[in-house]
Structure formats: structure tokens, C-alpha cells
Amino acid sequence: MAKGSVAVTTERCKGCGFCVEFCPTKVLALSSAFNAKGYHAPFMEHPDKCSGCNLCGMYCPDFAIYGYRFPKASEGGKETEA
């Protein structure tokens, strides 16, 4: 089950592939489709493997992608203090 997801701003992407290369769980791949600038943007090829670590976002030179984690469900339906 996925612990996170990735958001891609396709039109900012220049297709460098850093996000794909540095993804530790190999979630991402470059699309065969082109964006308006003629580049192949990434997409989530294996979304069920995403950990939400945001390494894709940290390596992106164009701020075109970022990862985020899903909030954890509280145990037993009780709220816990942070």
C-alpha cells in the first residue's frame, strides 16, 4: 500500500530524469507524451510503491515535482496529542 504520492507540474519539467534516477522505490518513469516545451515529464508508473520521501522534489532543478506522505490514520479512532 502506498504511503505517499507525487505531484507533477508537467509544464515546468525539462525531462532531465533526475527524479526517475534517484527515486529509491522506482515509482517514476518518463512519459512517452510531450509537454508544451517538447520534454517527456515523469509519471507514477508504480504508485503503490511510493513512500512519499520527496527525494524526487529535492533533486528536481525546476521545482516541477514533489512527493508527500499520506497522514497516518489514528489508532482505534482516538486522537493522539503531538
Phi and psi in radians as a Rosetta constraint file:
Dihedral C 1 N 2 CA 2 C 2 CIRCULARHARMONIC -1.189 0.35
Dihedral N 2 CA 2 C 2 N 3 CIRCULARHARMONIC 2.420 0.35
Dihedral C 2 N 3 CA 3 C 3 CIRCULARHARMONIC -1.726 0.35
Dihedral N 3 CA 3 C 3 N 4 CIRCULARHARMONIC -0.164 0.35
Dihedral C 3 N 4 CA 4 C 4 CIRCULARHARMONIC -2.804 0.35
Dihedral N 4 CA 4 C 4 N 5 CIRCULARHARMONIC -2.999 0.35
Dihedral C 4 N 5 CA 5 C 5 CIRCULARHARMONIC -2.627 0.35
Dihedral N 5 CA 5 C 5 N 6 CIRCULARHARMONIC 3.097 0.35
Dihedral C 5 N 6 CA 6 C 6 CIRCULARHARMONIC -2.261 0.35
Dihedral N 6 CA 6 C 6 N 7 CIRCULARHARMONIC 2.417 0.35
Dihedral C 6 N 7 CA 7 C 7 CIRCULARHARMONIC -1.971 0.35
Dihedral N 7 CA 7 C 7 N 8 CIRCULARHARMONIC 2.268 0.35
Dihedral C 7 N 8 CA 8 C 8 CIRCULARHARMONIC -2.077 0.35
Dihedral N 8 CA 8 C 8 N 9 CIRCULARHARMONIC 2.253 0.35
Dihedral C 8 N 9 CA 9 C 9 CIRCULARHARMONIC -1.692 0.35
Dihedral N 9 CA 9 C 9 N 10 CIRCULARHARMONIC 1.597 0.35
Dihedral C 9 N 10 CA 10 C 10 CIRCULARHARMONIC -0.948 0.35
Dihedral N 10 CA 10 C 10 N 11 CIRCULARHARMONIC -0.715 0.35
Dihedral C 10 N 11 CA 11 C 11 CIRCULARHARMONIC -1.265 0.35
Dihedral N 11 CA 11 C 11 N 12 CIRCULARHARMONIC -0.278 0.35
Dihedral C 11 N 12 CA 12 C 12 CIRCULARHARMONIC -1.474 0.35
Dihedral N 12 CA 12 C 12 N 13 CIRCULARHARMONIC -0.331 0.35
Dihedral C 12 N 13 CA 13 C 13 CIRCULARHARMONIC -1.265 0.35
Dihedral N 13 CA 13 C 13 N 14 CIRCULARHARMONIC 2.415 0.35
Dihedral C 13 N 14 CA 14 C 14 CIRCULARHARMONIC -1.970 0.35
Dihedral N 14 CA 14 C 14 N 15 CIRCULARHARMONIC 0.243 0.35
Dihedral C 14 N 15 CA 15 C 15 CIRCULARHARMONIC 1.198 0.35
Dihedral N 15 CA 15 C 15 N 16 CIRCULARHARMONIC 0.505 0.35
Dihedral C 15 N 16 CA 16 C 16 CIRCULARHARMONIC -1.197 0.35
Dihedral N 16 CA 16 C 16 N 17 CIRCULARHARMONIC -0.484 0.35
Dihedral C 16 N 17 CA 17 C 17 CIRCULARHARMONIC 1.467 0.35
Dihedral N 17 CA 17 C 17 N 18 CIRCULARHARMONIC 0.071 0.35
Dihedral C 17 N 18 CA 18 C 18 CIRCULARHARMONIC -1.032 0.35
Dihedral N 18 CA 18 C 18 N 19 CIRCULARHARMONIC -0.714 0.35
Dihedral C 18 N 19 CA 19 C 19 CIRCULARHARMONIC -1.082 0.35
Dihedral N 19 CA 19 C 19 N 20 CIRCULARHARMONIC -0.710 0.35
Dihedral C 19 N 20 CA 20 C 20 CIRCULARHARMONIC -1.192 0.35
Dihedral N 20 CA 20 C 20 N 21 CIRCULARHARMONIC -0.786 0.35
Dihedral C 20 N 21 CA 21 C 21 CIRCULARHARMONIC -1.131 0.35
Dihedral N 21 CA 21 C 21 N 22 CIRCULARHARMONIC -0.693 0.35
Dihedral C 21 N 22 CA 22 C 22 CIRCULARHARMONIC -1.692 0.35
Dihedral N 22 CA 22 C 22 N 23 CIRCULARHARMONIC 0.040 0.35
Dihedral C 22 N 23 CA 23 C 23 CIRCULARHARMONIC -1.210 0.35
Dihedral N 23 CA 23 C 23 N 24 CIRCULARHARMONIC 2.033 0.35
Dihedral C 23 N 24 CA 24 C 24 CIRCULARHARMONIC -1.201 0.35
Dihedral N 24 CA 24 C 24 N 25 CIRCULARHARMONIC -0.414 0.35
Dihedral C 24 N 25 CA 25 C 25 CIRCULARHARMONIC -1.818 0.35
Dihedral N 25 CA 25 C 25 N 26 CIRCULARHARMONIC 0.102 0.35
Dihedral C 25 N 26 CA 26 C 26 CIRCULARHARMONIC 0.968 0.35
Dihedral N 26 CA 26 C 26 N 27 CIRCULARHARMONIC 0.829 0.35
Dihedral C 26 N 27 CA 27 C 27 CIRCULARHARMONIC -1.411 0.35
Dihedral N 27 CA 27 C 27 N 28 CIRCULARHARMONIC -0.616 0.35
Dihedral C 27 N 28 CA 28 C 28 CIRCULARHARMONIC -1.681 0.35
Dihedral N 28 CA 28 C 28 N 29 CIRCULARHARMONIC 2.698 0.35
Dihedral C 28 N 29 CA 29 C 29 CIRCULARHARMONIC -2.588 0.35
Dihedral N 29 CA 29 C 29 N 30 CIRCULARHARMONIC 2.751 0.35
Dihedral C 29 N 30 CA 30 C 30 CIRCULARHARMONIC -1.439 0.35
Dihedral N 30 CA 30 C 30 N 31 CIRCULARHARMONIC 2.357 0.35
Dihedral C 30 N 31 CA 31 C 31 CIRCULARHARMONIC -1.225 0.35
Dihedral N 31 CA 31 C 31 N 32 CIRCULARHARMONIC 2.709 0.35
Dihedral C 31 N 32 CA 32 C 32 CIRCULARHARMONIC -1.459 0.35
Dihedral N 32 CA 32 C 32 N 33 CIRCULARHARMONIC -0.242 0.35
Dihedral C 32 N 33 CA 33 C 33 CIRCULARHARMONIC -1.420 0.35
Dihedral N 33 CA 33 C 33 N 34 CIRCULARHARMONIC 2.735 0.35
Dihedral C 33 N 34 CA 34 C 34 CIRCULARHARMONIC -1.807 0.35
Dihedral N 34 CA 34 C 34 N 35 CIRCULARHARMONIC 2.587 0.35
Dihedral C 34 N 35 CA 35 C 35 CIRCULARHARMONIC -1.522 0.35
Dihedral N 35 CA 35 C 35 N 36 CIRCULARHARMONIC -3.054 0.35
Dihedral C 35 N 36 CA 36 C 36 CIRCULARHARMONIC -1.117 0.35
Dihedral N 36 CA 36 C 36 N 37 CIRCULARHARMONIC -0.428 0.35
Dihedral C 36 N 37 CA 37 C 37 CIRCULARHARMONIC -1.554 0.35
Dihedral N 37 CA 37 C 37 N 38 CIRCULARHARMONIC -0.080 0.35
Dihedral C 37 N 38 CA 38 C 38 CIRCULARHARMONIC 1.604 0.35
Dihedral N 38 CA 38 C 38 N 39 CIRCULARHARMONIC 0.304 0.35
Dihedral C 38 N 39 CA 39 C 39 CIRCULARHARMONIC -1.843 0.35
Dihedral N 39 CA 39 C 39 N 40 CIRCULARHARMONIC 2.723 0.35
Dihedral C 39 N 40 CA 40 C 40 CIRCULARHARMONIC -1.574 0.35
Dihedral N 40 CA 40 C 40 N 41 CIRCULARHARMONIC 1.975 0.35
Dihedral C 40 N 41 CA 41 C 41 CIRCULARHARMONIC -1.504 0.35
Dihedral N 41 CA 41 C 41 N 42 CIRCULARHARMONIC 2.771 0.35
Dihedral C 41 N 42 CA 42 C 42 CIRCULARHARMONIC -1.354 0.35
Dihedral N 42 CA 42 C 42 N 43 CIRCULARHARMONIC 2.788 0.35
Dihedral C 42 N 43 CA 43 C 43 CIRCULARHARMONIC -2.516 0.35
Dihedral N 43 CA 43 C 43 N 44 CIRCULARHARMONIC 2.873 0.35
Dihedral C 43 N 44 CA 44 C 44 CIRCULARHARMONIC -1.485 0.35
Dihedral N 44 CA 44 C 44 N 45 CIRCULARHARMONIC 1.781 0.35
Dihedral C 44 N 45 CA 45 C 45 CIRCULARHARMONIC -1.342 0.35
Dihedral N 45 CA 45 C 45 N 46 CIRCULARHARMONIC -0.584 0.35
Dihedral C 45 N 46 CA 46 C 46 CIRCULARHARMONIC -2.271 0.35
Dihedral N 46 CA 46 C 46 N 47 CIRCULARHARMONIC 1.262 0.35
Dihedral C 46 N 47 CA 47 C 47 CIRCULARHARMONIC -1.095 0.35
Dihedral N 47 CA 47 C 47 N 48 CIRCULARHARMONIC -0.431 0.35
Dihedral C 47 N 48 CA 48 C 48 CIRCULARHARMONIC -1.214 0.35
Dihedral N 48 CA 48 C 48 N 49 CIRCULARHARMONIC -0.249 0.35
Dihedral C 48 N 49 CA 49 C 49 CIRCULARHARMONIC -1.667 0.35
Dihedral N 49 CA 49 C 49 N 50 CIRCULARHARMONIC -0.108 0.35
Dihedral C 49 N 50 CA 50 C 50 CIRCULARHARMONIC -1.155 0.35
Dihedral N 50 CA 50 C 50 N 51 CIRCULARHARMONIC 2.265 0.35
Dihedral C 50 N 51 CA 51 C 51 CIRCULARHARMONIC -1.705 0.35
Dihedral N 51 CA 51 C 51 N 52 CIRCULARHARMONIC -0.169 0.35
Dihedral C 51 N 52 CA 52 C 52 CIRCULARHARMONIC 1.276 0.35
Dihedral N 52 CA 52 C 52 N 53 CIRCULARHARMONIC 0.480 0.35
Dihedral C 52 N 53 CA 53 C 53 CIRCULARHARMONIC -1.273 0.35
Dihedral N 53 CA 53 C 53 N 54 CIRCULARHARMONIC -0.379 0.35
Dihedral C 53 N 54 CA 54 C 54 CIRCULARHARMONIC 1.194 0.35
Dihedral N 54 CA 54 C 54 N 55 CIRCULARHARMONIC 0.353 0.35
Dihedral C 54 N 55 CA 55 C 55 CIRCULARHARMONIC -1.119 0.35
Dihedral N 55 CA 55 C 55 N 56 CIRCULARHARMONIC -0.577 0.35
Dihedral C 55 N 56 CA 56 C 56 CIRCULARHARMONIC -1.027 0.35
Dihedral N 56 CA 56 C 56 N 57 CIRCULARHARMONIC -0.781 0.35
Dihedral C 56 N 57 CA 57 C 57 CIRCULARHARMONIC -1.202 0.35
Dihedral N 57 CA 57 C 57 N 58 CIRCULARHARMONIC -0.609 0.35
Dihedral C 57 N 58 CA 58 C 58 CIRCULARHARMONIC -1.215 0.35
Dihedral N 58 CA 58 C 58 N 59 CIRCULARHARMONIC -0.544 0.35
Dihedral C 58 N 59 CA 59 C 59 CIRCULARHARMONIC -1.572 0.35
Dihedral N 59 CA 59 C 59 N 60 CIRCULARHARMONIC -0.238 0.35
Dihedral C 59 N 60 CA 60 C 60 CIRCULARHARMONIC -1.278 0.35
Dihedral N 60 CA 60 C 60 N 61 CIRCULARHARMONIC 2.050 0.35
Dihedral C 60 N 61 CA 61 C 61 CIRCULARHARMONIC -1.290 0.35
Dihedral N 61 CA 61 C 61 N 62 CIRCULARHARMONIC -0.225 0.35
Dihedral C 61 N 62 CA 62 C 62 CIRCULARHARMONIC -1.964 0.35
Dihedral N 62 CA 62 C 62 N 63 CIRCULARHARMONIC 0.124 0.35
Dihedral C 62 N 63 CA 63 C 63 CIRCULARHARMONIC 0.934 0.35
Dihedral N 63 CA 63 C 63 N 64 CIRCULARHARMONIC 0.724 0.35
Dihedral C 63 N 64 CA 64 C 64 CIRCULARHARMONIC -1.694 0.35
Dihedral N 64 CA 64 C 64 N 65 CIRCULARHARMONIC -0.108 0.35
Dihedral C 64 N 65 CA 65 C 65 CIRCULARHARMONIC -2.594 0.35
Dihedral N 65 CA 65 C 65 N 66 CIRCULARHARMONIC 2.567 0.35
Dihedral C 65 N 66 CA 66 C 66 CIRCULARHARMONIC -2.677 0.35
Dihedral N 66 CA 66 C 66 N 67 CIRCULARHARMONIC 2.597 0.35
Dihedral C 66 N 67 CA 67 C 67 CIRCULARHARMONIC -1.821 0.35
Dihedral N 67 CA 67 C 67 N 68 CIRCULARHARMONIC 2.656 0.35
Dihedral C 67 N 68 CA 68 C 68 CIRCULARHARMONIC -2.540 0.35
Dihedral N 68 CA 68 C 68 N 69 CIRCULARHARMONIC 2.644 0.35
Dihedral C 68 N 69 CA 69 C 69 CIRCULARHARMONIC -1.663 0.35
Dihedral N 69 CA 69 C 69 N 70 CIRCULARHARMONIC 2.557 0.35
Dihedral C 69 N 70 CA 70 C 70 CIRCULARHARMONIC -1.325 0.35
Dihedral N 70 CA 70 C 70 N 71 CIRCULARHARMONIC 2.531 0.35
Dihedral C 70 N 71 CA 71 C 71 CIRCULARHARMONIC -1.148 0.35
Dihedral N 71 CA 71 C 71 N 72 CIRCULARHARMONIC 2.482 0.35
Dihedral C 71 N 72 CA 72 C 72 CIRCULARHARMONIC -1.305 0.35
Dihedral N 72 CA 72 C 72 N 73 CIRCULARHARMONIC 2.455 0.35
Dihedral C 72 N 73 CA 73 C 73 CIRCULARHARMONIC -1.304 0.35
Dihedral N 73 CA 73 C 73 N 74 CIRCULARHARMONIC 2.379 0.35
Dihedral C 73 N 74 CA 74 C 74 CIRCULARHARMONIC -1.220 0.35
Dihedral N 74 CA 74 C 74 N 75 CIRCULARHARMONIC 2.537 0.35
Dihedral C 74 N 75 CA 75 C 75 CIRCULARHARMONIC -1.285 0.35
Dihedral N 75 CA 75 C 75 N 76 CIRCULARHARMONIC 2.315 0.35
Dihedral C 75 N 76 CA 76 C 76 CIRCULARHARMONIC 1.129 0.35
Dihedral N 76 CA 76 C 76 N 77 CIRCULARHARMONIC 0.257 0.35
Dihedral C 76 N 77 CA 77 C 77 CIRCULARHARMONIC 1.349 0.35
Dihedral N 77 CA 77 C 77 N 78 CIRCULARHARMONIC 0.081 0.35
Dihedral C 77 N 78 CA 78 C 78 CIRCULARHARMONIC -1.627 0.35
Dihedral N 78 CA 78 C 78 N 79 CIRCULARHARMONIC 2.494 0.35
Dihedral C 78 N 79 CA 79 C 79 CIRCULARHARMONIC -1.372 0.35
Dihedral N 79 CA 79 C 79 N 80 CIRCULARHARMONIC 2.469 0.35
Dihedral C 79 N 80 CA 80 C 80 CIRCULARHARMONIC -2.043 0.35
Dihedral N 80 CA 80 C 80 N 81 CIRCULARHARMONIC 2.568 0.35
Dihedral C 80 N 81 CA 81 C 81 CIRCULARHARMONIC -1.438 0.35
Dihedral N 81 CA 81 C 81 N 82 CIRCULARHARMONIC 2.522 0.35
